[in-house]
Amino acid sequence: MNLIDNILSNGISLEPLGIDSWAENKEDTLKSIKELEKNNIFILGVDVYELMDNKIFYTTDSCSCDKMNKETDEEYFHHCIIEARRFVEEFPVLDQGEFLFSIIACTSLELQKL
């Protein structure tokens, strides 16, 4: 298991939806963002799922972070961390059920291959 998987695998598996990833509640997602930042791992985006009656549904809500013209890798890294954190923090809370967040992340080496 790689570092990204170690950080994100504390969440709920999305394998039943055919997705090789995990989703976490808001509090745990914010902790994961902090841990990814500490380890210099890029966040490319965040997908949102809804947990209702022990079933997970994709909401089609998401955020993604595109590299701006003339933005260095370091600037892009910080820009994406800020965007992901803001997106999760500002996402509304449900009266029933719960929103879960799945982070799309990669290392700087993986980023260069994109």
TORKOL-4160 file (C-alpha; in steps of 0.2 Angstrom, whole numbers, padded with zeros to 4 digits, m for minus):
114
<pt num="1" X="0000" Y="0000" Z="0000"/>
<pt num="2" X="0007" Y="0017" Z="m0005"/>
<pt num="3" X="0007" Y="0033" Z="0006"/>
<pt num="4" X="m0008" Y="0040" Z="m0002"/>
<pt num="5" X="m0018" Y="0024" Z="0001"/>
<pt num="6" X="m0012" Y="0024" Z="0019"/>
<pt num="7" X="m0019" Y="0041" Z="0022"/>
<pt num="8" X="m0035" Y="0039" Z="0013"/>
<pt num="9" X="m0040" Y="0021" Z="0017"/>
<pt num="10" X="m0047" Y="0025" Z="0034"/>
<pt num="11" X="m0063" Y="0030" Z="0025"/>
<pt num="12" X="m0077" Y="0019" Z="0018"/>
<pt num="13" X="m0073" Y="0009" Z="0003"/>
<pt num="14" X="m0081" Y="0014" Z="m0014"/>
<pt num="15" X="m0077" Y="m0003" Z="m0022"/>
<pt num="16" X="m0096" Y="m0007" Z="m0021"/>
<pt num="17" X="m0098" Y="0007" Z="m0033"/>
<pt num="18" X="m0084" Y="0001" Z="m0044"/>
<pt num="19" X="m0072" Y="0014" Z="m0038"/>
<pt num="20" X="m0055" Y="0010" Z="m0031"/>
<pt num="21" X="m0055" Y="0023" Z="m0018"/>
<pt num="22" X="m0062" Y="0028" Z="m0001"/>
<pt num="23" X="m0074" Y="0042" Z="0005"/>
<pt num="24" X="m0073" Y="0050" Z="0022"/>
<pt num="25" X="m0084" Y="0062" Z="0032"/>
<pt num="26" X="m0080" Y="0080" Z="0033"/>
<pt num="27" X="m0069" Y="0080" Z="0048"/>
<pt num="28" X="m0059" Y="0065" Z="0043"/>
<pt num="29" X="m0057" Y="0073" Z="0025"/>
<pt num="30" X="m0050" Y="0089" Z="0032"/>
<pt num="31" X="m0038" Y="0078" Z="0043"/>
<pt num="32" X="m0033" Y="0069" Z="0027"/>
<pt num="33" X="m0030" Y="0085" Z="0017"/>
<pt num="34" X="m0019" Y="0091" Z="0031"/>
<pt num="35" X="m0009" Y="0074" Z="0031"/>
<pt num="36" X="m0008" Y="0075" Z="0011"/>
<pt num="37" X="m0001" Y="0093" Z="0013"/>
<pt num="38" X="0012" Y="0088" Z="0026"/>
<pt num="39" X="0018" Y="0074" Z="0014"/>
<pt num="40" X="0018" Y="0085" Z="m0002"/>
<pt num="41" X="0005" Y="0075" Z="m0010"/>
<pt num="42" X="m0005" Y="0085" Z="m0024"/>
<pt num="43" X="m0024" Y="0085" Z="m0023"/>
<pt num="44" X="m0032" Y="0085" Z="m0040"/>
<pt num="45" X="m0050" Y="0086" Z="m0034"/>
<pt num="46" X="m0063" Y="0080" Z="m0022"/>
<pt num="47" X="m0079" Y="0070" Z="m0027"/>
<pt num="48" X="m0094" Y="0070" Z="m0015"/>
<pt num="49" X="m0105" Y="0055" Z="m0010"/>
<pt num="50" X="m0120" Y="0054" Z="0001"/>
<pt num="51" X="m0122" Y="0041" Z="0014"/>
<pt num="52" X="m0140" Y="0037" Z="0017"/>
<pt num="53" X="m0147" Y="0022" Z="0026"/>
<pt num="54" X="m0130" Y="0013" Z="0025"/>
<pt num="55" X="m0130" Y="0016" Z="0006"/>
<pt num="56" X="m0118" Y="0027" Z="m0004"/>
<pt num="57" X="m0124" Y="0037" Z="m0018"/>
<pt num="58" X="m0113" Y="0048" Z="m0030"/>
<pt num="59" X="m0120" Y="0066" Z="m0029"/>
<pt num="60" X="m0111" Y="0073" Z="m0045"/>
<pt num="61" X="m0104" Y="0087" Z="m0034"/>
<pt num="62" X="m0085" Y="0089" Z="m0036"/>
<pt num="63" X="m0071" Y="0101" Z="m0037"/>
<pt num="64" X="m0056" Y="0100" Z="m0047"/>
<pt num="65" X="m0040" Y="0110" Z="m0047"/>
<pt num="66" X="m0032" Y="0115" Z="m0064"/>
<pt num="67" X="m0015" Y="0122" Z="m0066"/>
<pt num="68" X="m0015" Y="0140" Z="m0070"/>
<pt num="69" X="m0003" Y="0147" Z="m0084"/>
<pt num="70" X="0014" Y="0151" Z="m0077"/>
<pt num="71" X="0010" Y="0143" Z="m0060"/>
<pt num="72" X="0024" Y="0134" Z="m0053"/>
<pt num="73" X="0022" Y="0116" Z="m0046"/>
<pt num="74" X="0024" Y="0123" Z="m0029"/>
<pt num="75" X="0011" Y="0137" Z="m0032"/>
<pt num="76" X="m0001" Y="0124" Z="m0040"/>
<pt num="77" X="0002" Y="0112" Z="m0025"/>
<pt num="78" X="m0004" Y="0126" Z="m0012"/>
<pt num="79" X="m0018" Y="0132" Z="m0023"/>
<pt num="80" X="m0025" Y="0115" Z="m0024"/>
<pt num="81" X="m0024" Y="0112" Z="m0005"/>
<pt num="82" X="m0033" Y="0128" Z="m0002"/>
<pt num="83" X="m0046" Y="0124" Z="m0015"/>
<pt num="84" X="m0050" Y="0107" Z="m0008"/>
<pt num="85" X="m0050" Y="0113" Z="0010"/>
<pt num="86" X="m0062" Y="0127" Z="0006"/>
<pt num="87" X="m0073" Y="0116" Z="m0004"/>
<pt num="88" X="m0075" Y="0103" Z="0010"/>
<pt num="89" X="m0077" Y="0116" Z="0024"/>
<pt num="90" X="m0090" Y="0126" Z="0014"/>
<pt num="91" X="m0100" Y="0110" Z="0009"/>
<pt num="92" X="m0117" Y="0110" Z="0017"/>
<pt num="93" X="m0123" Y="0098" Z="0031"/>
<pt num="94" X="m0138" Y="0086" Z="0028"/>
<pt num="95" X="m0152" Y="0085" Z="0040"/>
<pt num="96" X="m0153" Y="0066" Z="0037"/>
<pt num="97" X="m0138" Y="0056" Z="0031"/>
<pt num="98" X="m0121" Y="0062" Z="0028"/>
<pt num="99" X="m0110" Y="0069" Z="0014"/>
<pt num="100" X="m0094" Y="0059" Z="0011"/>
<pt num="101" X="m0079" Y="0066" Z="0002"/>
<pt num="102" X="m0067" Y="0056" Z="m0009"/>
<pt num="103" X="m0050" Y="0065" Z="m0013"/>
<pt num="104" X="m0041" Y="0062" Z="m0029"/>
<pt num="105" X="m0022" Y="0064" Z="m0026"/>
<pt num="106" X="m0006" Y="0060" Z="m0033"/>
<pt num="107" X="0013" Y="0062" Z="m0030"/>
<pt num="108" X="0023" Y="0075" Z="m0040"/>
<pt num="109" X="0031" Y="0061" Z="m0050"/>
<pt num="110" X="0013" Y="0055" Z="m0055"/>
<pt num="111" X="0008" Y="0073" Z="m0059"/>
<pt num="112" X="0022" Y="0074" Z="m0072"/>
<pt num="113" X="0015" Y="0059" Z="m0081"/>
<pt num="114" X="m0002" Y="0068" Z="m0083"/>
